[in-house]
Amino acid sequence: MPHKLPDAQYVKENYQYITLSKELEENIYVFQVLLKGNNDIVFRQIRIGDKKVKAFLIYIDGMADKSLITRNILEPIMIETRKLNKFIYNNQQFFDYIKEYFITTSEVNTKDKFGDVVDDLLCGETILLIDGVEKALIISTKGWEGRNVTESTTESYVRGPKEAFVETLRINTSMLRRRIKHPDFVIENMKIGKYSKTDVSIAYIKSIADEKIVQEVKKRLKKVQIDGVIDSGYLEEFIEDNPFSPFPQIAHSEKPDKVTAEILEGKVAILVDGSPFALMVPAVFVQFFQAAEDYYERYFLSSALRILRIAAMFIALLFPSIYIAETTFHQEMIPTQLAISIAAQREGVPFPALLEALFMEITFEILREAGIRLPMQVGQAVSIVGGLVVGQAAVQAGLVSPAMVIVVAMTGIASFSIPAYNVAITFRLLRFIIMIAAGTLGFFGIIMVVMMILAHMASLESFGVPYLSPLIPSRTQELSDALIRIPWWAKIVRPRTVQGKNIVRQEDTRG
């Protein structure tokens, strides 16, 4: 009497909980129901040994390495297993012998639930089913094409490591493992996404990282319920403390050396399969103005560059607003000769300073966005030539003054000096709000908006760490490596802001 096959609808709805059957035909039927219509999934029926035991091989064309399947699976089990049947009395023993002696790939596992087996199949593994056995062999054969390790396109260094993360998770974790060779360095994995089932890794050093922060990261990630995770930016919005704040509360980088440095200070890195950008938590505001290259150059040069970036931050945020406020409400604060020069330039301009600045800033932002979206060779030409042509034409047409063009140009250049792109975007948005306040209320409006921004920043936290730390609350010892950089031989302790259980970084050998 033929074995009755389960209902197809029941299989589709409950396959995650159904266990494999001893009947090979039933197992094949379930796989064909679940994977119906997928032309890239290969079903290969084979016979093993002298007794011609029925078996089935399943893999995805393009995700599994065919040469590995042929050399390490098919050849051994179809040729070498012919010698075994005289010593083996049942298919379960046959199954165990194949797993332990004939499959020559680096990793082989057994699973007995269709849900687990299908998940592994869709990740690029090869499935081997043998008649009479209620388990499946999960054979590691991942071998899809991926991007090679190259230089970073978003974080460029003059001095320092050049390689950047790629879209393959295991390559990225290996870059971190190669830099941190210690048993306390932990990489934990989980899957997120109902349909994508994206692999996500959490990397930290358990003897340095705060256990509360590690558990909080895991808790927030486990709460994420979404169809699919395509990039680490998806998770960033789910796990940040205040999703309505314009300020980024989670840092990201595609440089393994930078991520390694953050992990060594006690932070937790989150890597997502398919994304070259790793997330780092917790994050504080001052770190967005620090470049990894600061720690590769001598400390006095790096300190000068950090001070320059802080000055550029104020220029990018406030320079147009100060110009608007002074030319509209506070002309008495401008030196006489400069005031006369500005007045002469603005004589034929039909718009107030606020509208003039908004027009130029919006034009500049459009050109910058166009330069990013266009192909690299074309984009650079559009952003440079477009800025020159539009600025010159606007001045000749009498729509804006030459001084305003200089102000907007200096503001744009200053924003480029901020290492973190997401913070630079935040300042670009806030700049418009402060400009409107300056055009309506003068310096009073500027001070009012800046105070509101500072109060908001002081209220922010990133995984329990104050966002403005070590400035507010003040930590004197850590300020020496926040606004400036102290030499490496003076960095005796790690920042207490992130963790406090293992603060000694190195022994003091100066005396």
C-alpha positions in Angstrom: 0.0 0.0 0.0 1.6 3.3 -1.0 2.4 5.8 1.7 -0.1 8.7 1.9 1.5 12.1 1.2 0.5 15.1 3.4 -1.8 17.8 2.0 0.1 20.5 0.1 -1.6 23.4 1.9 -0.8 21.9 5.3 2.8 21.5 4.3 3.1 25.2 3.2 1.6 26.5 6.5 3.4 24.2 8.9 6.6 23.1 7.2 8.8 24.7 9.9 7.5 22.2 12.5 7.2 19.1 10.3 10.0 16.5 10.8 11.6 14.5 8.0 10.1 11.1 7.2 11.9 7.8 6.6 10.2 7.7 3.3 12.4 9.5 0.7 9.5 10.0 -1.6 7.6 11.9 1.1 10.6 14.1 1.9 11.1 14.9 -1.8 7.4 15.7 -2.2 7.5 18.2 0.7 10.6 20.0 -0.8 8.9 20.1 -4.2 5.8 21.6 -2.7 7.7 24.3 -0.8 10.1 25.1 -3.6 7.7 24.8 -6.6 8.4 27.2 -9.4 12.1 27.8 -8.5 14.1 27.0 -11.6 17.4 27.6 -10.0 17.0 24.8 -7.4 18.6 21.6 -8.5 17.1 18.2 -7.5 19.5 15.3 -8.3 18.5 11.7 -7.6 21.4 9.3 -7.1 22.1 5.8 -6.1 24.8 5.0 -3.4 26.8 1.8 -3.0 26.3 -1.7 -4.3 22.9 -2.0 -2.8 21.9 1.1 -4.9 20.4 2.9 -1.9 18.2 5.8 -3.1 19.4 9.3 -2.2 18.6 12.8 -3.2 20.8 15.9 -3.5 19.4 19.4 -3.4 21.2 22.7 -3.9 20.7 26.2 -5.4 22.5 26.9 -8.7 24.6 30.1 -8.3 24.8 29.9 -4.5 26.5 26.5 -4.1 29.9 25.7 -5.5 29.3 23.0 -8.2 33.0 21.9 -8.3 32.9 21.4 -4.5 29.7 19.4 -4.8 31.2 17.2 -7.5 34.6 16.7 -5.9 33.7 16.5 -2.2 30.2 14.9 -2.3 29.2 13.1 -5.5 32.5 11.4 -6.3 33.1 10.0 -2.7 29.5 8.8 -2.1 28.9 7.4 -5.5 32.2 5.6 -6.0 33.8 4.9 -2.7 30.7 3.9 -0.8 30.4 0.7 -3.0 32.9 -0.9 -0.6 30.7 -0.4 2.5 27.6 -2.4 2.0 29.1 -5.7 3.2 29.8 -4.2 6.6 26.6 -2.1 7.0 23.2 -3.6 8.0 20.8 -0.6 7.8 20.5 2.8 6.1 21.0 4.7 9.4 24.5 3.2 9.7 25.1 4.0 6.0 24.0 7.6 6.8 26.5 7.9 9.7 29.4 6.4 7.7 28.8 8.9 4.8 28.8 11.8 7.2 31.9 10.8 9.1 34.1 9.2 6.4 33.0 10.3 2.9 31.8 13.9 2.9 35.1 15.9 2.7 33.8 19.4 3.0 34.8 21.5 6.0 31.4 21.4 7.7 28.6 18.9 7.9 25.6 19.0 10.1 22.4 16.9 10.5 18.9 18.3 11.0 15.5 16.7 11.2 13.0 19.6 10.7 12.0 20.9 7.2 12.1 24.5 8.4 15.8 24.3 9.5 16.8 22.3 6.4 15.0 24.7 4.0 16.7 27.7 5.7 20.1 26.2 5.2 19.3 25.3 1.6 18.4 28.9 0.9 21.6 30.1 2.4 23.6 28.1 -0.1 24.2 24.8 1.6 23.7 21.4 -0.1 21.1 18.9 1.3 21.6 15.2 1.1 18.6 12.9 1.8 18.9 9.1 2.1 16.0 6.7 1.9 15.1 5.2 5.3 16.7 8.0 7.4 14.7 10.7 9.2 17.5 13.2 9.0 19.2 15.3 6.3 22.8 16.1 5.9 23.5 19.8 5.7 26.8 20.1 3.7 28.7 23.4 3.6 29.1 24.3 -0.1 28.5 28.1 -0.2 30.2 29.6 -3.2 28.5 32.5 -4.7 30.3 35.4 -6.4 31.0 38.5 -4.4 32.9 41.8 -4.5 36.6 41.6 -3.8 38.1 43.6 -0.9 39.0 47.0 -2.1 39.6 50.5 -0.8 36.8 52.4 0.9 34.9 54.8 -1.3 33.4 56.8 1.6 36.3 57.0 4.1 39.6 57.8 2.5 42.9 58.0 4.5 46.3 59.4 3.6 47.9 57.1 6.1 46.4 53.9 7.5 44.9 50.6 6.3 43.2 50.8 2.9 40.9 47.8 2.9 37.2 48.1 3.5 34.3 45.8 4.3 32.4 44.0 1.5 28.9 42.6 1.2 29.9 39.1 2.4 29.4 38.8 6.2 32.1 36.1 6.7 34.7 38.0 4.9 33.9 41.0 7.2 34.1 39.0 10.4 37.4 37.4 9.3 38.8 40.9 8.9 38.0 41.7 12.5 39.2 38.3 13.7 42.5 38.8 12.0 43.0 42.0 14.0 41.8 40.8 17.4 43.4 37.4 18.1 42.1 36.7 21.5 39.6 34.1 22.9 37.6 36.8 24.6 36.7 38.3 21.2 33.1 36.9 20.5 31.1 36.9 17.3 27.5 35.9 17.9 25.1 35.3 15.0 21.3 35.6 14.6 18.9 35.8 11.7 16.5 38.8 11.2 13.8 39.2 8.6 10.7 37.1 8.0 11.5 36.5 4.3 15.2 37.5 3.9 16.4 35.7 7.1 19.5 37.9 7.0 22.5 36.8 8.9 23.5 39.4 11.6 26.6 39.2 13.7 27.3 40.9 17.0 31.0 41.4 17.8 32.5 42.4 21.1 35.3 41.5 23.6 33.5 40.0 26.6 36.3 40.9 29.1 36.0 44.6 28.0 32.5 45.3 26.8 29.7 46.2 29.4 27.5 43.1 29.7 24.4 45.4 30.1 25.1 47.0 26.8 25.7 43.7 25.1 22.4 42.3 26.4 20.5 45.5 25.4 21.9 45.2 21.9 20.6 41.6 21.7 17.3 42.5 23.2 16.6 45.3 20.7 17.7 43.2 17.7 15.5 40.3 18.7 12.5 42.7 18.8 13.0 43.6 15.1 10.1 42.2 13.1 10.4 43.0 9.4 10.1 41.3 6.1 13.7 41.7 5.2 16.9 43.5 6.1 18.9 44.7 3.1 21.4 47.0 4.8 22.5 47.8 8.3 20.7 51.1 8.0 17.4 49.1 8.4 18.5 48.0 11.9 19.9 51.4 12.8 16.4 52.9 12.8 14.9 50.0 14.8 17.5 50.0 17.6 18.4 53.7 18.2 17.1 55.3 21.4 15.4 58.3 19.9 14.2 57.7 16.3 12.8 61.3 16.0 16.1 63.0 16.6 18.0 64.4 13.7 21.3 63.4 15.3 22.7 59.9 14.6 22.9 57.9 17.8 24.7 54.9 16.2 28.0 55.2 14.4 28.8 53.3 11.2 31.9 52.6 9.2 33.1 50.4 6.3 36.7 50.4 7.7 37.6 47.3 9.7 40.5 49.1 11.4 38.1 51.7 12.8 35.6 49.1 13.9 38.3 47.2 15.6 39.5 50.3 17.5 35.9 50.9 18.7 35.6 47.2 19.9 38.9 47.5 21.8 37.4 50.5 23.7 34.5 48.3 24.8 31.9 49.0 22.2 29.7 46.5 20.3 29.8 46.1 16.5 26.8 44.9 14.5 27.5 43.5 11.0 24.8 42.6 8.5 25.2 40.2 5.6 24.9 42.2 2.4 26.0 45.4 3.8 29.6 46.8 3.9 28.8 49.1 6.8 29.1 48.0 10.4 27.2 49.7 13.2 29.0 50.6 16.4 27.2 51.2 19.7 27.1 53.2 21.9 28.0 56.4 20.1 28.7 59.8 21.5 28.7 63.1 19.6 32.4 63.9 19.7 33.4 60.7 18.0 31.7 61.9 14.8 34.4 64.5 14.4 37.2 62.0 14.9 38.8 60.3 12.0 40.6 57.0 12.3 43.6 58.6 10.7 43.9 60.8 13.8 45.5 57.8 15.5 47.9 57.0 12.7 49.5 60.5 12.5 51.5 62.1 15.3 49.4 63.5 18.1 50.1 67.2 17.7 49.1 67.2 14.0 46.0 65.1 14.7 45.0 67.6 17.5 45.3 70.5 15.2 43.1 68.8 12.6 40.5 68.0 15.2 40.4 71.7 16.3 40.1 72.6 12.6 37.1 70.2 12.2 35.4 71.7 15.2 35.9 75.2 13.7 34.5 73.9 10.4 31.5 72.5 12.3 30.6 76.0 13.6 31.1 77.6 10.2 28.9 74.9 8.5 26.2 75.4 11.1 26.2 79.2 11.8 28.1 81.2 9.2 25.1 82.0 6.9 22.9 82.7 9.8 25.4 85.2 11.3 25.7 86.9 8.0 21.9 87.2 7.6 21.5 88.5 11.2 24.2 91.1 10.9 23.1 92.4 7.5 19.4 92.5 8.4 19.3 93.5 12.1 22.7 94.2 13.5 24.6 96.3 11.0 26.3 98.2 13.8 28.3 95.1 14.7 30.0 95.1 11.2 33.2 97.1 10.8 32.6 100.3 8.9 34.6 99.5 5.8 33.2 96.0 5.5 29.6 97.3 6.0 30.1 99.8 3.2 31.5 97.1 0.9 28.6 94.7 1.6 26.1 97.5 1.2 27.6 98.4 -2.2 27.4 94.8 -3.3 23.8 94.4 -2.2 22.6 97.7 -3.8 21.0 96.1 -6.8 19.8 92.9 -5.2 16.0 92.8 -5.0 15.7 90.2 -2.2 16.3 90.4 1.5 19.4 88.5 2.8 17.3 85.6 4.1 15.7 84.8 0.7 19.1 85.4 -1.0 20.8 82.9 1.3 18.0 80.3 1.0 18.1 80.5 -2.8 21.9 80.0 -2.9 21.9 77.2 -0.2 19.1 75.3 -1.9 20.8 75.6 -5.3 24.1 74.4 -3.7 22.3 71.4 -2.1 20.7 70.5 -5.4 24.1 70.6 -7.2 25.7 68.5 -4.4 22.9 65.9 -4.6 23.1 65.8 -8.4 26.9 65.3 -8.1 26.4 62.3 -5.8 23.7 60.6 -7.8 25.3 60.9 -11.2 28.2 58.6 -12.3 31.5 59.6 -10.7 33.1 61.2 -13.7 30.0 63.2 -14.7 29.0 64.0 -11.1 32.3 65.8 -10.3 32.0 67.9 -13.4 28.3 68.8 -12.6 29.0 69.8 -9.0 32.1 71.9 -9.8 31.1 73.5 -13.1 27.5 73.9 -12.1 28.5 75.7 -8.9 30.8 78.1 -10.8 28.3 78.8 -13.6 25.2 79.2 -11.4 27.1 81.4 -8.9 28.6 83.7 -11.6 25.3 83.9 -13.4 23.3 84.8 -10.3 25.8 87.6 -9.4 25.7 89.0 -13.0 21.9 88.9 -13.0 21.8 90.8 -9.8 19.9 88.1 -7.9 22.6 87.6 -5.2 25.6 89.5 -4.0 29.2 88.3 -4.3 29.5 88.3 -0.5 26.6 85.8 -0.3 28.3 83.5 -2.8 31.5 83.5 -0.7 29.5 82.7 2.5 27.6 79.8 0.9 30.8 78.4 -0.7 32.7 78.6 2.6 29.8 76.9 4.4 29.7 74.1 1.8 33.4 73.5 2.0 33.3 73.5 5.8 30.6 70.8 5.8 32.8 68.6 3.7 35.5 68.5 6.4 33.1 66.7 8.9 34.2 63.0 8.8 30.8 61.6 9.4 28.4 62.0 6.5 25.3 61.5 8.5 26.3 64.3 10.9 27.1 66.6 8.0 23.6 66.0 6.7 22.1 66.8 10.1 24.0 70.1 10.2 22.8 71.0 6.7 19.2 70.6 7.7 19.6 72.5 11.0 21.4 75.3 9.1 18.1 76.1 7.3 16.2 76.3 10.6 18.8 78.6 12.1 18.9 80.8 9.0 15.1 81.3 9.2 15.4 82.2 12.9 18.2 84.6 12.1 16.2 86.3 9.3 13.2 86.8 11.5 14.7 87.4 15.0 18.3 88.2 14.4 20.9 87.0 16.9 18.1 86.3 19.4 16.7 83.8 17.1 20.1 82.1 16.5 20.7 81.9 20.3 17.2 80.5 20.9 17.5 77.7 18.3 21.0 76.8 19.3 19.9 76.5 23.0 17.1 74.3 21.9 19.5 72.1 19.9 21.9 71.8 22.9 19.0 71.0 25.3 17.9 68.3 22.9 21.4 66.8 22.5 21.8 66.8 26.3 18.7 64.7 26.6 19.9 62.1 24.2 21.4 58.7 25.1 22.9 55.9 23.1 22.3 52.6 24.8 22.4 54.3 28.2 25.4 56.5 27.5 24.9 60.3 27.5 25.2 61.6 24.0 27.3 64.6 24.9 29.7 62.6 27.1 32.5 63.3 28.0 31.5 67.0 27.7 28.2 66.7 29.6 28.5 65.1 32.1 32.1 66.2 32.2 34.8 63.5 32.4 38.1 65.4 32.7 40.3 62.4 32.0 38.5 61.6 28.7 38.4 65.2 27.5 42.1 64.8 26.6 41.2 62.5 23.8 37.9 64.1 22.7 38.7 67.6 21.4 42.4 66.9 21.0 44.4 63.7 20.8 46.9 62.7 23.5 49.9 60.6 22.5 49.6 56.8 22.5 51.9 56.3 25.4 49.6 58.5 27.6 46.4 56.6 26.8 46.7 54.4 29.9 43.0 53.8 30.4 39.9 53.2 28.2 37.0 55.6 28.3 34.8 55.0 31.3 31.9 56.4 29.3 31.4 53.1 27.6 32.5 50.5 30.2 34.0 50.5 33.7 35.0 46.9 34.4 38.3 46.8 32.4 39.6 50.3 32.0 43.4 49.7 31.9 44.5 49.8 28.3 48.2 49.5 28.9 50.8 49.7 31.6 52.4 53.1 32.3 56.0 52.6 31.3 57.1 56.3 31.4 58.5 56.1 34.8 
